[in-house]
Amino acid sequence: MRNIYMRQVRLNNGVWMPVVGLGTYSSENDSETTQQAVRMALQMGYRHFDTAKIYGSEPALGNALRSAISDRMIQREDVFVTSKLWSSDHHDPVSALEETLQKLGLEYVDLYLVHWPVKLKPGVLNPVPGEEDFDILDLESTWLGMEKCLAMGLCRCIGVSNFSSRKVQQILDFATVPPAVNQVEMHPMWRQRKLREVCRKHNIHVSAYSPLGAPGNCWGSTAVVDHPILKSVALKHKATPAQVALAWGMSKGSSVIVKSFNQRRMKENIGALHLALDDSDTLKIQKMEEWKIMRGDFFTNETTSPYRTIQDLWDDEI
C-alpha cells in the first residue's frame, strides 16, 4: 500500500507504513472526541493510527475509520492501523486480537505489537499491576501466538514494543517470523542509539512513541519541546520545537507516533514532514542530555516480576 498523502517506510516483510502516526491513547477524552479527532486527522492526511487494548480507544477509532470508509473519504487499504497485545493476554494472542478486531469492527490490523515484555495473569487490566498480578513470562510461547495471528490473516505484520536490544535478540533466537517493528520511547532527549543500531542490523524498523516527550500525558514532560537547543534549531528553520523533534526522529529512519487531538498541533505535527535538518542541527541535538521519561518502574518488583530492578527491565540500557 502506497498513497499520495504520507511519506512511508517499507518494513522487512514488504508492507509499507506511513512514517507519521496518530496515537489515540487519551484518558481525558471521551469516545466522541476521539472519533472527531480521527476524522480531522484523516482530512489533514494522517493515514497511520495507533491504538491498544489498554488505551480503551479501539471502539472509537474503529467507528471513525468505518464511518470514513462508508463516506468514501478513504478505503480500508489507505490506512495503517496498529494495535497491541496487552500483558494479561500473552497466554492467547489470537483470542486477544480477535477481540481487538471486534472492537475495531475491522477484518484485520496492519500491525500487532507485544505491548511490553511482561506477562500478567488473565483479566488484569490495571496499567500499574500489583505484585499478585504477575505471571511467568515465556516470550517464546507469546511470539508463537503472534506468528499464529499473522498466519491466520488477522494482521499484516507483527512486532514488539518496549523491547531492549537484548530482548530483541532473544526474540530473534527463536522466531520463525522476525519482528517488523520495535515501538519504543524515542526523542531528542532519549536517542536510542544502541537499540537503533541493533534493529538496523536485523532490519527491524524502530517506531518512536512519545517523540515529543509526551507533554500532554500525566506521566510526560515538556522538557523536550522546552529545551533551548530545540528552540534555537526551530528559530533557525522558522519551525516549532515540536517539528524539530519529529524531523529529528524521521531523519534517523524512524516513524513517529504523535498524540494530540488539538487541531493546530495536529497540523503542526504533520508539517514536520516538510522540515529537513542539516548536519549542524543534528550535532547540536546530540549534545542534549539524555533522560528516559517512561521508565516502567511499575513492572518491577523483588518477588513476582521477572525484573527485580529497572536495569533488569531495560537490560542496562537506561
BALOBA-1460 file (C-alpha; in Angstrom, 3 decimals):
// residues 318
<rec num="1" residu="m" x="0.000" y="0.000" z="0.000"/>
<rec num="2" residu="r" x="1.280" y="3.432" z="-1.000"/>
<rec num="3" residu="n" x="-0.710" y="6.628" z="-1.304"/>
<rec num="4" residu="i" x="-0.139" y="10.291" z="-2.082"/>
<rec num="5" residu="y" x="-0.803" y="11.557" z="1.414"/>
<rec num="6" residu="m" x="2.071" y="10.430" z="3.534"/>
<rec num="7" residu="r" x="5.739" y="9.508" z="3.358"/>
<rec num="8" residu="q" x="6.135" y="5.804" z="4.091"/>
<rec num="9" residu="v" x="8.747" y="3.264" z="5.117"/>
<rec num="10" residu="r" x="8.951" y="-0.277" z="3.801"/>
<rec num="11" residu="l" x="9.053" y="-2.898" z="6.564"/>
<rec num="12" residu="n" x="11.063" y="-6.122" z="6.417"/>
<rec num="13" residu="n" x="8.100" y="-8.084" z="5.033"/>
<rec num="14" residu="g" x="7.450" y="-5.621" z="2.198"/>
<rec num="15" residu="v" x="4.500" y="-3.828" z="3.833"/>
<rec num="16" residu="w" x="4.541" y="-0.013" z="3.644"/>
<rec num="17" residu="m" x="3.904" y="2.010" z="6.833"/>
<rec num="18" residu="p" x="3.285" y="5.787" z="6.994"/>
<rec num="19" residu="v" x="6.076" y="7.497" z="8.949"/>
<rec num="20" residu="v" x="3.743" y="9.764" z="10.939"/>
<rec num="21" residu="g" x="1.043" y="8.104" z="13.046"/>
<rec num="22" residu="l" x="-1.643" y="9.499" z="15.322"/>
<rec num="23" residu="g" x="-1.674" y="7.977" z="18.794"/>
<rec num="24" residu="t" x="-5.132" y="7.563" z="20.313"/>
<rec num="25" residu="y" x="-4.366" y="6.952" z="23.987"/>
<rec num="26" residu="s" x="-6.182" y="9.586" z="25.972"/>
<rec num="27" residu="s" x="-7.512" y="9.346" z="29.498"/>
<rec num="28" residu="e" x="-9.132" y="12.787" z="29.366"/>
<rec num="29" residu="n" x="-11.125" y="12.494" z="26.135"/>
<rec num="30" residu="d" x="-14.328" y="10.595" z="25.519"/>
<rec num="31" residu="s" x="-15.214" y="8.417" z="22.561"/>
<rec num="32" residu="e" x="-16.849" y="11.192" z="20.567"/>
<rec num="33" residu="t" x="-13.795" y="13.431" z="20.951"/>
<rec num="34" residu="t" x="-11.539" y="10.621" z="19.744"/>
<rec num="35" residu="q" x="-13.753" y="9.970" z="16.725"/>
<rec num="36" residu="q" x="-13.788" y="13.650" z="15.791"/>
<rec num="37" residu="a" x="-10.003" y="13.827" z="16.114"/>
<rec num="38" residu="v" x="-9.501" y="10.781" z="13.879"/>
<rec num="39" residu="r" x="-11.796" y="12.227" z="11.219"/>
<rec num="40" residu="m" x="-9.967" y="15.561" z="11.410"/>
<rec num="41" residu="a" x="-6.657" y="13.723" z="11.120"/>
<rec num="42" residu="l" x="-7.838" y="11.879" z="8.010"/>
<rec num="43" residu="q" x="-8.766" y="15.210" z="6.422"/>
<rec num="44" residu="m" x="-5.249" y="16.507" z="7.176"/>
<rec num="45" residu="g" x="-3.605" y="13.492" z="5.557"/>
<rec num="46" residu="y" x="-2.837" y="11.229" z="8.522"/>
<rec num="47" residu="r" x="-3.020" y="7.616" z="7.429"/>
<rec num="48" residu="h" x="-1.480" y="5.729" z="10.378"/>
<rec num="49" residu="f" x="-3.442" y="5.288" z="13.612"/>
<rec num="50" residu="d" x="-2.059" y="3.716" z="16.778"/>
<rec num="51" residu="t" x="-4.207" y="2.154" z="19.488"/>
<rec num="52" residu="a" x="-4.042" y="-0.651" z="22.085"/>
<rec num="53" residu="k" x="-6.392" y="-2.665" z="24.244"/>
<rec num="54" residu="i" x="-5.195" y="-0.877" z="27.364"/>
<rec num="55" residu="y" x="-5.859" y="2.550" z="25.774"/>
<rec num="56" residu="g" x="-9.585" y="1.899" z="25.560"/>
<rec num="57" residu="s" x="-9.728" y="3.704" z="22.203"/>
<rec num="58" residu="e" x="-10.193" y="0.749" z="19.848"/>
<rec num="59" residu="p" x="-14.004" y="1.144" z="19.510"/>
<rec num="60" residu="a" x="-13.799" y="4.902" z="18.872"/>
<rec num="61" residu="l" x="-11.007" y="4.528" z="16.324"/>
<rec num="62" residu="g" x="-12.890" y="1.763" z="14.550"/>
<rec num="63" residu="n" x="-16.110" y="3.807" z="14.452"/>
<rec num="64" residu="a" x="-14.275" y="6.782" z="12.930"/>
<rec num="65" residu="l" x="-12.491" y="4.701" z="10.304"/>
<rec num="66" residu="r" x="-15.577" y="2.747" z="9.298"/>
<rec num="67" residu="s" x="-17.553" y="5.993" z="9.029"/>
<rec num="68" residu="a" x="-14.853" y="7.481" z="6.787"/>
<rec num="69" residu="i" x="-14.862" y="4.333" z="4.640"/>
<rec num="70" residu="s" x="-18.656" y="4.440" z="4.406"/>
<rec num="71" residu="d" x="-18.472" y="8.113" z="3.351"/>
<rec num="72" residu="r" x="-15.875" y="7.168" z="0.720"/>
<rec num="73" residu="m" x="-13.326" y="9.507" z="2.280"/>
<rec num="74" residu="i" x="-10.897" y="6.572" z="2.367"/>
<rec num="75" residu="q" x="-10.700" y="2.899" z="1.544"/>
<rec num="76" residu="r" x="-9.552" y="0.375" z="4.151"/>
<rec num="77" residu="e" x="-6.267" y="-0.182" z="2.315"/>
<rec num="78" residu="d" x="-5.499" y="3.554" z="2.530"/>
<rec num="79" residu="v" x="-4.958" y="3.444" z="6.291"/>
<rec num="80" residu="f" x="-2.486" y="1.639" z="8.532"/>
<rec num="81" residu="v" x="-3.841" y="0.528" z="11.915"/>
<rec num="82" residu="t" x="-1.601" y="-0.562" z="14.796"/>
<rec num="83" residu="s" x="-2.821" y="-2.219" z="17.990"/>
<rec num="84" residu="k" x="-1.094" y="-4.068" z="20.806"/>
<rec num="85" residu="l" x="-1.258" y="-7.257" z="22.848"/>
<rec num="86" residu="w" x="-1.784" y="-6.321" z="26.482"/>
<rec num="87" residu="s" x="0.303" y="-8.123" z="29.086"/>
<rec num="88" residu="s" x="-2.620" y="-10.129" z="30.503"/>
<rec num="89" residu="d" x="-3.281" y="-11.658" z="27.065"/>
<rec num="90" residu="h" x="0.133" y="-13.293" z="26.480"/>
<rec num="91" residu="h" x="-1.486" y="-16.684" z="27.099"/>
<rec num="92" residu="d" x="-3.674" y="-16.329" z="23.977"/>
<rec num="93" residu="p" x="-2.678" y="-13.638" z="21.431"/>
<rec num="94" residu="v" x="-5.129" y="-14.987" z="18.830"/>
<rec num="95" residu="s" x="-8.186" y="-14.502" z="21.067"/>
<rec num="96" residu="a" x="-6.878" y="-11.101" z="22.148"/>
<rec num="97" residu="l" x="-6.503" y="-9.925" z="18.567"/>
<rec num="98" residu="e" x="-9.913" y="-11.314" z="17.636"/>
<rec num="99" residu="e" x="-11.355" y="-9.239" z="20.499"/>
<rec num="100" residu="t" x="-9.485" y="-6.174" z="19.255"/>
<rec num="101" residu="l" x="-10.824" y="-6.678" z="15.730"/>
<rec num="102" residu="q" x="-14.338" y="-6.999" z="17.096"/>
<rec num="103" residu="k" x="-13.934" y="-3.680" z="18.938"/>
<rec num="104" residu="l" x="-12.469" y="-2.006" z="15.855"/>
<rec num="105" residu="g" x="-15.048" y="-3.519" z="13.535"/>
<rec num="106" residu="l" x="-12.241" y="-4.409" z="11.110"/>
<rec num="107" residu="e" x="-11.200" y="-7.678" z="9.498"/>
<rec num="108" residu="y" x="-7.504" y="-7.143" z="10.229"/>
<rec num="109" residu="v" x="-4.991" y="-4.731" z="11.714"/>
<rec num="110" residu="d" x="-1.893" y="-3.792" z="9.791"/>
<rec num="111" residu="l" x="0.472" y="-4.169" z="12.759"/>
<rec num="112" residu="y" x="0.091" y="-6.062" z="16.032"/>
<rec num="113" residu="l" x="2.691" y="-5.485" z="18.738"/>
<rec num="114" residu="v" x="3.586" y="-7.191" z="22.019"/>
<rec num="115" residu="h" x="2.987" y="-4.140" z="24.210"/>
<rec num="116" residu="w" x="5.542" y="-4.971" z="26.935"/>
<rec num="117" residu="p" x="7.899" y="-7.898" z="27.630"/>
<rec num="118" residu="v" x="5.783" y="-8.628" z="30.716"/>
<rec num="119" residu="k" x="3.128" y="-11.297" z="31.320"/>
<rec num="120" residu="l" x="0.268" y="-10.629" z="33.708"/>
<rec num="121" residu="k" x="-2.451" y="-13.009" z="34.854"/>
<rec num="122" residu="p" x="-5.521" y="-13.229" z="32.588"/>
<rec num="123" residu="g" x="-8.005" y="-10.419" z="33.172"/>
<rec num="124" residu="v" x="-5.586" y="-7.910" z="34.715"/>
<rec num="125" residu="l" x="-6.298" y="-4.574" z="33.007"/>
<rec num="126" residu="n" x="-4.588" y="-2.332" z="35.535"/>
<rec num="127" residu="p" x="-1.758" y="-0.467" z="33.743"/>
<rec num="128" residu="v" x="0.034" y="-0.379" z="37.120"/>
<rec num="129" residu="p" x="-0.109" y="-4.026" z="38.266"/>
<rec num="130" residu="g" x="0.267" y="-5.234" z="41.821"/>
<rec num="131" residu="e" x="2.696" y="-7.950" z="42.879"/>
<rec num="132" residu="e" x="-0.095" y="-10.536" z="42.767"/>
<rec num="133" residu="d" x="-0.842" y="-9.729" z="39.111"/>
<rec num="134" residu="f" x="2.352" y="-11.058" z="37.508"/>
<rec num="135" residu="d" x="2.584" y="-14.380" z="35.670"/>
<rec num="136" residu="i" x="5.607" y="-16.356" z="34.458"/>
<rec num="137" residu="l" x="6.979" y="-14.798" z="31.286"/>
<rec num="138" residu="d" x="7.554" y="-17.097" z="28.307"/>
<rec num="139" residu="l" x="8.354" y="-14.907" z="25.309"/>
<rec num="140" residu="e" x="8.735" y="-17.882" z="23.012"/>
<rec num="141" residu="s" x="5.141" y="-19.042" z="23.503"/>
<rec num="142" residu="t" x="3.902" y="-15.437" z="23.268"/>
<rec num="143" residu="w" x="5.692" y="-14.964" z="19.958"/>
<rec num="144" residu="l" x="4.370" y="-18.277" z="18.661"/>
<rec num="145" residu="g" x="0.883" y="-16.892" z="19.289"/>
<rec num="146" residu="m" x="1.784" y="-13.675" z="17.451"/>
<rec num="147" residu="e" x="3.008" y="-15.705" z="14.472"/>
<rec num="148" residu="k" x="-0.283" y="-17.600" z="14.511"/>
<rec num="149" residu="c" x="-2.155" y="-14.276" z="14.326"/>
<rec num="150" residu="l" x="-0.142" y="-13.464" z="11.217"/>
<rec num="151" residu="a" x="-0.708" y="-16.878" z="9.636"/>
<rec num="152" residu="m" x="-4.461" y="-16.563" z="10.210"/>
<rec num="153" residu="g" x="-4.573" y="-13.227" z="8.400"/>
<rec num="154" residu="l" x="-5.668" y="-11.288" z="11.486"/>
<rec num="155" residu="c" x="-2.776" y="-8.853" z="10.939"/>
<rec num="156" residu="r" x="-0.326" y="-7.964" z="8.175"/>
<rec num="157" residu="c" x="2.738" y="-7.506" z="10.410"/>
<rec num="158" residu="i" x="3.817" y="-8.431" z="13.922"/>
<rec num="159" residu="g" x="6.298" y="-6.695" z="16.174"/>
<rec num="160" residu="v" x="7.218" y="-5.682" z="19.688"/>
<rec num="161" residu="s" x="7.153" y="-2.597" z="21.888"/>
<rec num="162" residu="n" x="9.374" y="-1.530" z="24.788"/>
<rec num="163" residu="f" x="11.955" y="-4.228" z="23.972"/>
<rec num="164" residu="s" x="15.630" y="-3.615" z="24.746"/>
<rec num="165" residu="s" x="18.414" y="-4.677" z="22.385"/>
<rec num="166" residu="r" x="18.896" y="-7.879" z="24.361"/>
<rec num="167" residu="k" x="15.196" y="-8.746" z="24.311"/>
<rec num="168" residu="v" x="15.055" y="-8.138" z="20.558"/>
<rec num="169" residu="q" x="17.888" y="-10.642" z="20.194"/>
<rec num="170" residu="q" x="16.043" y="-13.127" z="22.416"/>
<rec num="171" residu="i" x="13.036" y="-12.971" z="20.077"/>
<rec num="172" residu="l" x="15.270" y="-13.458" z="17.029"/>
<rec num="173" residu="d" x="16.834" y="-16.556" z="18.590"/>
<rec num="174" residu="f" x="13.563" y="-18.499" z="18.267"/>
<rec num="175" residu="a" x="11.339" y="-16.502" z="15.892"/>
<rec num="176" residu="t" x="10.243" y="-18.029" z="12.600"/>
<rec num="177" residu="v" x="8.979" y="-14.578" z="11.588"/>
<rec num="178" residu="p" x="11.177" y="-11.733" z="12.889"/>
<rec num="179" residu="p" x="9.546" y="-8.608" z="14.332"/>
<rec num="180" residu="a" x="8.814" y="-5.988" z="11.684"/>
<rec num="181" residu="v" x="8.776" y="-3.134" z="14.221"/>
<rec num="182" residu="n" x="10.004" y="-2.253" z="17.708"/>
<rec num="183" residu="q" x="7.974" y="0.679" z="19.050"/>
<rec num="184" residu="v" x="9.860" y="2.438" z="21.835"/>
<rec num="185" residu="e" x="10.185" y="5.802" z="23.513"/>
<rec num="186" residu="m" x="12.488" y="7.900" z="21.361"/>
<rec num="187" residu="h" x="13.041" y="11.650" z="21.121"/>
<rec num="188" residu="p" x="15.982" y="14.096" z="21.121"/>
<rec num="189" residu="m" x="16.477" y="13.529" z="24.866"/>
<rec num="190" residu="w" x="16.283" y="9.713" z="24.590"/>
<rec num="191" residu="r" x="18.001" y="8.924" z="21.327"/>
<rec num="192" residu="q" x="18.184" y="5.093" z="21.493"/>
<rec num="193" residu="r" x="21.466" y="4.914" z="19.573"/>
<rec num="194" residu="k" x="22.373" y="1.355" z="20.599"/>
<rec num="195" residu="l" x="18.867" y="-0.006" z="20.022"/>
<rec num="196" residu="r" x="18.631" y="1.687" z="16.621"/>
<rec num="197" residu="e" x="21.915" y="0.079" z="15.575"/>
<rec num="198" residu="v" x="20.798" y="-3.388" z="16.707"/>
<rec num="199" residu="c" x="17.423" y="-3.062" z="14.975"/>
<rec num="200" residu="r" x="19.041" y="-1.720" z="11.799"/>
<rec num="201" residu="k" x="21.384" y="-4.730" z="11.754"/>
<rec num="202" residu="h" x="18.376" y="-7.072" z="11.804"/>
<rec num="203" residu="n" x="16.182" y="-4.941" z="9.517"/>
<rec num="204" residu="i" x="13.668" y="-4.163" z="12.272"/>
<rec num="205" residu="h" x="12.038" y="-0.756" z="11.976"/>
<rec num="206" residu="v" x="12.152" y="1.471" z="15.071"/>
<rec num="207" residu="s" x="8.956" y="3.429" z="15.649"/>
<rec num="208" residu="a" x="9.076" y="6.277" z="18.171"/>
<rec num="209" residu="y" x="6.331" y="6.804" z="20.705"/>
<rec num="210" residu="s" x="6.352" y="9.959" z="22.831"/>
<rec num="211" residu="p" x="8.563" y="11.625" z="20.163"/>
<rec num="212" residu="l" x="7.924" y="14.972" z="21.883"/>
<rec num="213" residu="g" x="8.328" y="13.634" z="25.440"/>
<rec num="214" residu="a" x="4.554" y="13.172" z="25.900"/>
<rec num="215" residu="p" x="3.958" y="16.714" z="27.237"/>
<rec num="216" residu="g" x="0.166" y="16.216" z="27.322"/>
<rec num="217" residu="n" x="0.204" y="12.993" z="29.357"/>
<rec num="218" residu="c" x="0.154" y="12.750" z="33.140"/>
<rec num="219" residu="w" x="3.482" y="10.891" z="33.076"/>
<rec num="220" residu="g" x="5.035" y="13.020" z="30.317"/>
<rec num="221" residu="s" x="7.216" y="16.107" z="30.327"/>
<rec num="222" residu="t" x="7.658" y="19.385" z="28.451"/>
<rec num="223" residu="a" x="11.441" y="19.075" z="28.845"/>
<rec num="224" residu="v" x="11.927" y="18.079" z="25.199"/>
<rec num="225" residu="v" x="9.907" y="20.812" z="23.488"/>
<rec num="226" residu="d" x="11.095" y="23.424" z="26.011"/>
<rec num="227" residu="h" x="14.779" y="22.595" z="25.533"/>
<rec num="228" residu="p" x="16.876" y="25.623" z="24.469"/>
<rec num="229" residu="i" x="18.692" y="23.624" z="21.771"/>
<rec num="230" residu="l" x="15.462" y="22.589" z="20.074"/>
<rec num="231" residu="k" x="14.178" y="26.133" z="20.360"/>
<rec num="232" residu="s" x="17.309" y="27.509" z="18.690"/>
<rec num="233" residu="v" x="17.115" y="24.983" z="15.822"/>
<rec num="234" residu="a" x="13.412" y="25.775" z="15.413"/>
<rec num="235" residu="l" x="14.139" y="29.508" z="15.214"/>
<rec num="236" residu="k" x="16.740" y="28.893" z="12.520"/>
<rec num="237" residu="h" x="14.256" y="26.953" z="10.370"/>
<rec num="238" residu="k" x="11.194" y="29.097" z="11.199"/>
<rec num="239" residu="a" x="9.646" y="25.963" z="12.611"/>
<rec num="240" residu="t" x="8.485" y="24.877" z="16.069"/>
<rec num="241" residu="p" x="10.438" y="22.801" z="18.604"/>
<rec num="242" residu="a" x="7.889" y="20.001" z="18.157"/>
<rec num="243" residu="q" x="8.514" y="19.951" z="14.406"/>
<rec num="244" residu="v" x="12.269" y="19.843" z="15.009"/>
<rec num="245" residu="a" x="11.889" y="16.898" z="17.406"/>
<rec num="246" residu="l" x="9.753" y="14.988" z="14.909"/>
<rec num="247" residu="a" x="12.018" y="15.803" z="11.961"/>
<rec num="248" residu="w" x="14.983" y="14.571" z="14.019"/>
<rec num="249" residu="g" x="13.252" y="11.225" z="14.661"/>
<rec num="250" residu="m" x="12.389" y="10.775" z="10.997"/>
<rec num="251" residu="s" x="15.936" y="11.730" z="9.983"/>
<rec num="252" residu="k" x="17.115" y="8.698" z="11.980"/>
<rec num="253" residu="g" x="14.938" y="6.435" z="9.867"/>
<rec num="254" residu="s" x="12.197" y="6.099" z="12.464"/>
<rec num="255" residu="s" x="8.482" y="6.654" z="12.226"/>
<rec num="256" residu="v" x="6.890" y="8.881" z="14.871"/>
<rec num="257" residu="i" x="3.609" y="8.372" z="16.749"/>
<rec num="258" residu="v" x="2.289" y="11.772" z="17.807"/>
<rec num="259" residu="k" x="-0.556" y="12.253" z="20.261"/>
<rec num="260" residu="s" x="-2.642" y="15.400" z="20.052"/>
<rec num="261" residu="f" x="-6.320" y="15.952" z="19.410"/>
<rec num="262" residu="n" x="-5.776" y="19.712" z="19.136"/>
<rec num="263" residu="q" x="-6.323" y="20.851" z="15.537"/>
<rec num="264" residu="r" x="-3.480" y="23.384" z="15.498"/>
<rec num="265" residu="r" x="-0.976" y="20.965" z="16.979"/>
<rec num="266" residu="m" x="-2.109" y="18.157" z="14.678"/>
<rec num="267" residu="k" x="-1.361" y="20.389" z="11.684"/>
<rec num="268" residu="e" x="1.928" y="21.434" z="13.258"/>
<rec num="269" residu="n" x="2.968" y="17.817" z="13.809"/>
<rec num="270" residu="i" x="2.205" y="16.631" z="10.287"/>
<rec num="271" residu="g" x="4.021" y="19.716" z="8.998"/>
<rec num="272" residu="a" x="7.271" y="18.199" z="10.289"/>
<rec num="273" residu="l" x="7.267" y="16.086" z="7.125"/>
<rec num="274" residu="h" x="8.417" y="19.187" z="5.244"/>
<rec num="275" residu="l" x="11.288" y="20.098" z="7.605"/>
<rec num="276" residu="a" x="14.818" y="18.970" z="6.721"/>
<rec num="277" residu="l" x="17.515" y="19.273" z="9.375"/>
<rec num="278" residu="d" x="21.168" y="19.727" z="8.428"/>
<rec num="279" residu="d" x="24.311" y="18.226" z="9.949"/>
<rec num="280" residu="s" x="24.865" y="21.177" z="12.292"/>
<rec num="281" residu="d" x="21.353" y="20.738" z="13.705"/>
<rec num="282" residu="t" x="21.984" y="17.039" z="14.320"/>
<rec num="283" residu="l" x="25.276" y="17.783" z="16.070"/>
<rec num="284" residu="k" x="23.543" y="20.250" z="18.386"/>
<rec num="285" residu="i" x="20.832" y="17.737" z="19.252"/>
<rec num="286" residu="q" x="23.441" y="15.060" z="20.016"/>
<rec num="287" residu="k" x="24.715" y="17.325" z="22.814"/>
<rec num="288" residu="m" x="21.390" y="17.282" z="24.652"/>
<rec num="289" residu="e" x="21.353" y="15.420" z="27.946"/>
<rec num="290" residu="e" x="19.572" y="12.065" z="27.871"/>
<rec num="291" residu="w" x="16.564" y="11.233" z="30.023"/>
<rec num="292" residu="k" x="14.077" y="8.365" z="29.664"/>
<rec num="293" residu="i" x="10.646" y="9.579" z="30.682"/>
<rec num="294" residu="m" x="8.536" y="6.364" z="30.534"/>
<rec num="295" residu="r" x="10.669" y="4.103" z="32.729"/>
<rec num="296" residu="g" x="8.150" y="1.370" z="33.549"/>
<rec num="297" residu="d" x="9.096" y="1.063" z="37.224"/>
<rec num="298" residu="f" x="5.621" y="-0.378" z="37.864"/>
<rec num="299" residu="f" x="6.685" y="-3.562" z="36.035"/>
<rec num="300" residu="t" x="9.468" y="-4.294" z="38.528"/>
<rec num="301" residu="n" x="9.398" y="-5.839" z="41.988"/>
<rec num="302" residu="e" x="11.568" y="-8.161" z="44.046"/>
<rec num="303" residu="t" x="9.163" y="-11.094" z="44.244"/>
<rec num="304" residu="t" x="6.829" y="-11.840" z="41.319"/>
<rec num="305" residu="s" x="8.085" y="-9.803" z="38.355"/>
<rec num="306" residu="p" x="10.768" y="-11.265" z="36.060"/>
<rec num="307" residu="y" x="12.504" y="-7.906" z="36.541"/>
<rec num="308" residu="r" x="13.771" y="-7.118" z="40.012"/>
<rec num="309" residu="t" x="15.074" y="-3.689" z="39.023"/>
<rec num="310" residu="i" x="14.596" y="-1.117" z="36.286"/>
<rec num="311" residu="q" x="18.019" y="-2.134" z="34.940"/>
<rec num="312" residu="d" x="16.714" y="-5.702" z="34.524"/>
<rec num="313" residu="l" x="13.703" y="-4.463" z="32.560"/>
<rec num="314" residu="w" x="15.842" y="-2.447" z="30.144"/>
<rec num="315" residu="d" x="18.975" y="-4.636" z="30.283"/>
<rec num="316" residu="d" x="21.092" y="-1.705" z="31.486"/>
<rec num="317" residu="e" x="20.008" y="0.485" z="28.551"/>
<rec num="318" residu="i" x="18.712" y="3.164" z="30.917"/>
